[in-house]
Each structure stands twice: as C-alpha cells, then as structure tokens.
C-alpha cells in the first residue's frame, strides 16, 4: 500500500512538474527543492507520499468516483468503436492491396508467358 501511494503521488507530481517546470525552473535552488521533495515523498520516516495521498488524492478520487467510472466506461465504448472502425478500414486496405497485387502479378505473368514460344512452353516440366 505504501508503494502504491508513493507511485500515485509521484505520477501526479511528475505530471504537474512537466507543465510547471517551464515556468519556475529559473527559481533559485529549484532543482534542489524538487529533489528534496522527492526524497521527502520516498523517505519511510516522513511518509510524505502517504500523507499527501490521504489528505488530498484519496478524498478527491472518492468524491469524483462516479465521474471517473463514467469516463472509463465512455473511453471503453469509444475505444471499441474506434478499433472496429480501424479494423474495417485496414481490412479494406488489405483487400484492395491484394487485388492490386494479384492484378499486376497476373498481367506480368501473362506478359512473360507471351514472350515464350510454344516450344519453350512444352519444354517446361509438369510439376
């Protein structure tokens, strides 16, 4: 449970830090404070990740649980629809490509057979 709380808080921190890094990276000792914060999150004596998770993350997730479940259900349905659409489209492209290759291949084979004389064709073994 301790590691789950740590990784959730750390992931949220990294997400927020990605955007705010551009704005406040000029601040003196920014990187040192960031490193100290991550150590504070990780250190078993302070249990910073557990504290932040219990005070902020868990209440927010509990309060918005129904909304999150609705979004997950919508994403699953949309993902299924998108996969069906892409699957149909890829099958159509593959069928079109196969027909084109077969058509071009048949034309090349016919052209090659026309270049042989009848005697050349009779000398090919029947395998």
C-alpha positions, 0 to 999 in steps of 0.5 A: 500500500505504501508503494502504491501511494508513493507511485500515485503521488509521484505520477501526479507530481511528475505530471504537474512538474512537466507543465510547471517546470517551464515556468519556475525552473529559473527559481533559485535552488529549484532543482534542489527543492524538487529533489528534496521533495522527492526524497521527502515523498520516498523517505519511510520516516516522513511518509510524505507520499502517504500523507499527501495521498490521504489528505488530498488524492484519496478524498478527491478520487472518492468524491469524483468516483462516479465521474471517473467510472463514467469516463472509463466506461465512455473511453471503453465504448469509444475505444471499441468503436474506434478499433472496429472502425480501424479494423474495417478500414485496414481490412479494406486496405488489405483487400484492395492491396491484394487485388492490386497485387494479384492484378499486376502479378497476373498481367506480368505473368501473362506478359512473360508467358507471351514472350515464350514460344510454344516450344519453350512452353512444352519444354517446361516440366509438369510439376 
